[in-house]
Amino acid sequence: MLRKIILFFIFLNLFISDSFSTDLDKNIPKNVIETTDLGLYIYIKVIDENNKPLSNVKVKSSNSETITDKNGEFILNVNENDTIFFYLDGYKEEYIKVSDIKGKIKLYKEPDILLIYPNFTFDVNYKNVYLNEKYQDILSQGNINNSFEITSSLKLFNNLLLNLSYDNLIGKIKKPEITNEFHSHNVNFKANYIHKIIENRIELLFGINSFFNAININSNDSDDYLDFNHSKLGIGLNLSSGIRPIKYFPLVINAFISYSPFVIVNDANNFLPNTLQSLDLGINSRYDWNNIYLKLAYIYSNIYGNSFYSLQSIIKTGIGYAF
């Protein structure tokens, strides 16, 4: 009813004498009408890329807001220097100055990109690992290539993110004058709470990180006293951030840090300390294409303790699918 009353006065103002209206700036378009009783109003239509009317579009000025009707039309009280905001879920937001309005307002659909943290993902990653490990002046170094990792994530209640990954590394490391076969199983589980600073643009994660790592090193030399098997179990804190640097562009960058103050070691050869600490730093990038995405990551992983450290520099590339 209010809209009909406003329309009545606006069109009455158009067809009655000029004494009922005031002079507008020459830059104000014809779609904007000023009345002595009701102020400055805009009456216009919002359409999509195919020139079809868009209903339920949120339209907001500095002092008023409304939505478009089934014909895509709206009436809005504005100021002469206003910037009008247009929003509809699934479409790009628009900010248009009153002086720039020339005719119908056209909204364009958002690109088909994923959320920063999709509801469910599954991916396979190829890993290249450089290992540098030292204990009591005994140094082991080597590359672990052609290794693969399987990772999945599940989002619950819109803000709880669970991650599970497994990899099976096989490679060769070199200790003084001896080359050894290296075999490692790694399982990692994370549970994080998502804090949305700007939804689908900037989000933080706080949570726990746990891992299990079992290593077997065998030498072709039966006299190699460094042959050993051991496993590590750790739990700690995780802090991560997800950022989409350019709005509506299908690129996400994620940086994280995980710290475990207490890592329990089970060493059959009594070679390692009983407890260690771990620190992981990393940065990931993800490029979306519909539900398929590509990943590239660098991770610096450090497990350390009394007279012992194990450094890993990891580069991962992967492909995944989000449901």
C-alpha positions in Angstrom: 0.0 0.0 0.0 2.8 2.4 0.9 4.5 1.8 -2.4 1.3 2.5 -4.3 0.9 5.8 -2.4 4.5 6.8 -3.2 4.0 5.9 -6.8 0.8 7.9 -7.0 2.6 11.0 -5.7 5.6 10.5 -7.9 3.6 10.2 -11.1 1.3 13.0 -9.9 4.4 15.1 -9.6 5.4 14.3 -13.2 2.2 15.4 -14.8 1.2 18.4 -12.7 2.8 21.8 -12.9 6.5 22.4 -12.2 5.7 24.2 -9.0 5.4 20.9 -7.2 9.0 20.0 -7.9 12.4 21.5 -7.4 15.3 21.8 -9.7 17.6 18.7 -9.9 21.3 18.7 -10.7 21.8 18.1 -14.4 23.8 14.9 -13.7 20.8 13.2 -12.0 19.2 10.8 -14.4 15.6 10.8 -15.5 14.9 7.7 -13.4 15.3 9.8 -10.2 12.4 12.0 -9.2 12.3 14.7 -6.6 9.1 15.8 -4.9 8.6 18.6 -2.5 6.6 16.4 -0.1 8.4 13.0 -0.3 12.0 13.9 -1.2 14.2 12.2 -3.8 13.1 8.8 -5.1 14.4 6.3 -7.7 12.1 4.0 -9.6 13.9 1.5 -11.8 14.1 -2.2 -12.9 16.8 -4.8 -12.1 17.5 -7.5 -14.8 19.9 -10.5 -15.2 22.4 -11.2 -18.0 19.5 -12.4 -20.2 17.5 -9.2 -19.6 15.0 -11.1 -17.5 13.6 -9.3 -14.4 15.1 -10.3 -11.0 12.8 -10.4 -8.0 13.8 -10.2 -4.3 17.0 -8.3 -5.0 18.1 -6.4 -1.9 18.4 -2.7 -2.7 19.8 -0.2 -0.2 20.7 3.5 0.0 22.1 5.5 2.8 18.7 6.0 4.4 16.4 3.4 3.0 16.2 -0.2 1.7 13.8 -2.4 -0.1 13.6 -5.5 -2.4 12.5 -5.8 -6.1 9.0 -7.1 -6.9 8.2 -10.0 -9.3 8.8 -7.6 -12.2 12.3 -6.7 -10.9 11.1 -3.1 -10.1 11.6 -1.1 -6.9 11.1 2.3 -5.4 13.8 3.7 -3.1 14.3 6.9 -1.2 17.8 8.2 -2.0 20.1 11.2 -1.7 21.6 13.0 -4.7 25.1 11.8 -3.9 24.0 8.3 -2.8 25.7 5.0 -3.8 23.0 2.3 -4.2 23.8 -1.3 -3.1 22.3 -4.3 -5.0 22.5 -7.8 -3.7 21.0 -11.2 -4.6 22.3 -14.6 -3.5 24.2 -16.2 -6.4 24.9 -12.8 -8.1 27.8 -10.3 -7.9 27.2 -7.4 -5.6 26.9 -4.0 -7.3 27.5 -0.5 -5.9 26.2 2.2 -8.3 26.1 5.9 -7.8 22.8 7.6 -8.3 24.4 9.9 -10.9 25.7 6.8 -12.9 22.2 5.2 -13.3 21.3 5.4 -17.0 18.6 2.8 -17.3 17.9 -0.7 -16.1 20.3 -2.2 -13.6 22.0 -5.5 -14.7 23.3 -8.1 -12.2 25.8 -10.8 -13.2 26.0 -14.3 -11.7 28.9 -15.2 -9.5 31.5 -17.6 -11.0 31.0 -21.2 -10.1 33.5 -21.4 -7.3 33.7 -23.4 -4.1 33.5 -22.2 -0.6 36.8 -21.5 1.1 36.1 -24.7 3.1 33.7 -26.9 1.1 31.3 -29.3 2.8 33.1 -32.4 1.7 36.3 -32.9 -0.2 38.5 -35.8 -1.4 41.9 -35.4 -3.1 45.0 -37.2 -4.1 48.4 -35.5 -3.8 51.8 -36.2 -5.2 54.6 -35.5 -2.6 58.3 -34.7 -2.9 60.0 -34.8 0.4 63.6 -33.8 1.4 64.6 -35.3 4.8 67.4 -34.0 7.0 67.7 -35.9 10.3 70.4 -35.8 13.0 71.0 -37.5 16.3 74.2 -37.5 18.4 76.3 -36.3 15.4 74.9 -39.0 13.1 73.3 -37.3 10.1 70.8 -38.8 7.6 69.7 -37.0 4.4 67.7 -38.0 1.4 64.9 -37.5 -1.0 61.6 -39.3 -1.0 59.9 -39.1 -4.4 57.0 -40.6 -6.2 54.9 -40.7 -3.0 51.2 -40.1 -2.7 48.9 -38.8 -0.1 45.1 -39.2 0.2 43.2 -36.5 2.0 39.6 -35.8 2.9 37.7 -33.2 4.8 34.2 -32.9 6.2 32.4 -29.8 7.4 29.7 -30.2 10.1 27.2 -27.7 11.5 28.7 -25.1 9.0 31.6 -24.3 11.3 33.3 -27.6 12.4 35.9 -28.9 9.9 37.4 -32.4 10.1 40.5 -33.4 8.1 42.0 -36.8 7.7 45.0 -37.7 5.6 47.2 -40.7 5.0 50.5 -41.2 3.0 52.9 -44.0 2.5 56.4 -42.7 1.8 59.1 -45.0 0.2 62.5 -43.7 -0.7 66.2 -43.7 0.1 68.2 -41.8 2.6 72.0 -41.6 3.0 73.9 -41.9 6.2 77.7 -41.8 6.3 78.7 -44.0 3.3 75.6 -46.1 3.5 72.4 -45.8 1.5 69.2 -47.0 3.3 65.7 -47.8 2.3 63.2 -45.6 4.0 59.6 -46.5 4.6 57.1 -44.3 6.4 53.4 -44.4 7.2 51.8 -41.1 8.2 48.2 -40.5 9.5 47.1 -37.0 10.4 43.8 -35.9 11.9 42.6 -32.3 12.5 39.4 -30.9 14.0 38.9 -27.2 13.7 36.4 -24.5 14.4 35.8 -22.0 11.6 35.5 -18.4 12.6 34.2 -16.4 9.6 35.6 -12.9 9.5 34.2 -12.2 6.0 32.3 -15.2 4.8 33.8 -16.9 1.8 36.6 -14.2 1.8 38.6 -14.4 5.1 38.1 -17.2 7.7 40.2 -18.4 10.6 40.4 -22.0 12.0 41.3 -22.9 15.6 41.6 -26.5 16.7 43.7 -29.6 17.4 46.1 -31.6 15.3 47.1 -35.2 15.9 49.4 -37.5 14.0 50.8 -41.0 14.0 54.1 -41.7 12.2 55.7 -45.1 11.8 59.1 -45.4 10.2 61.2 -48.3 9.1 64.8 -47.9 7.9 66.7 -50.8 6.5 70.2 -50.9 5.1 71.8 -53.1 2.5 74.8 -53.3 4.8 74.2 -55.8 7.6 76.7 -53.9 9.8 74.7 -50.7 9.7 74.0 -50.0 13.3 71.5 -47.3 12.4 68.8 -49.8 11.2 65.8 -49.1 13.3 62.0 -49.0 13.6 60.1 -46.4 15.6 56.7 -44.7 15.8 55.6 -41.3 17.0 52.2 -40.2 18.4 51.6 -36.5 18.8 48.7 -34.1 19.6 48.7 -30.3 19.7 47.2 -27.1 18.6 46.5 -25.8 15.1 45.9 -22.3 13.8 45.0 -21.8 10.1 43.6 -19.0 7.9 41.8 -19.2 4.6 41.8 -16.2 2.3 40.3 -15.5 -1.2 42.5 -12.6 -2.2 40.3 -11.5 -5.1 36.5 -11.6 -4.7 34.7 -13.9 -7.2 38.1 -15.3 -8.4 38.4 -19.1 -7.8 41.7 -18.9 -5.9 42.0 -19.7 -2.2 45.3 -19.4 -0.1 45.6 -21.2 3.2 48.4 -20.8 5.7 48.8 -22.8 8.9 50.9 -23.5 11.9 50.6 -26.7 14.1 52.5 -27.2 17.4 52.6 -30.4 19.4 54.4 -30.0 22.8 54.4 -33.7 23.7 55.2 -36.4 21.1 55.4 -39.9 22.5 58.1 -42.1 20.8 58.1 -45.9 20.7 61.5 -47.0 19.5 62.3 -50.8 19.4 66.0 -50.0 19.2 66.1 -47.5 22.0 67.7 -45.1 19.6 65.4 -42.0 20.0 64.4 -39.9 23.0 61.1 -41.0 24.7 59.4 -37.7 24.1 59.8 -35.0 21.4 58.1 -31.9 20.2 56.9 -31.0 16.7 56.2 -27.8 14.7 54.7 -27.7 11.2 54.4 -24.5 9.0 52.7 -24.5 5.6 51.0 -22.6 2.9 48.5 -24.1 0.4 46.9 -22.7 -2.7 43.8 -24.1 -4.3 42.3 -23.2 -7.7 38.6 -24.1 -8.3 37.0 -25.2 -11.5 33.3 -26.2 -10.8 33.6 -29.0 -8.2 37.1 -29.9 -9.3 40.1 -28.2 -7.8 43.9 -28.2 -8.1 46.2 -27.8 -5.1 49.8 -26.7 -4.5 51.4 -26.7 -1.1 54.7 -26.2 0.7 55.2 -27.6 4.2 58.1 -27.3 6.6 57.9 -30.0 9.3 60.2 -30.2 12.3 60.3 -32.9 15.1 62.9 -32.2 17.7 64.1 -33.1 21.2 67.3 -33.7 23.2 70.2 -34.0 20.7 67.7 -35.0 18.0 65.9 -33.2 15.1 64.2 -34.3 11.9 63.5 -31.7 9.3 61.3 -32.3 6.3 60.7 -29.9 3.4 57.6 -31.1 1.5 56.1 -29.9 -1.8 52.7 -31.3 -2.7 50.6 -31.0 -5.9 47.2 -32.6 -6.0 43.8 -32.8 -7.6 40.5 -33.2 -5.8 36.7 -33.1 -5.9 34.3 -31.2 -3.6 30.8 -32.5 -3.1 
